[in-house]
Amino acid sequence: MGLITDIFFGIANFFKWIFENTLEPIGVGMDWLLFIIGMVMMGWWLYKLVQFGNDNEKDYEGW
């Protein structure tokens, strides 16, 4: 093979190595981070929903 072809294969192997060893772990970490942020937001939304209630629940005096 020629020099240019070897350079292209070298660049391709470099990008493949970067993807497998750098971008993939970053992506997995970001996936977990976004999952945790989503669960916190869902919990906060449910807490605010329970705290806010509706007009019927605010006027309720008990049994």
Beta strands, then each sheet from edge to edge (+ up, - down):
end
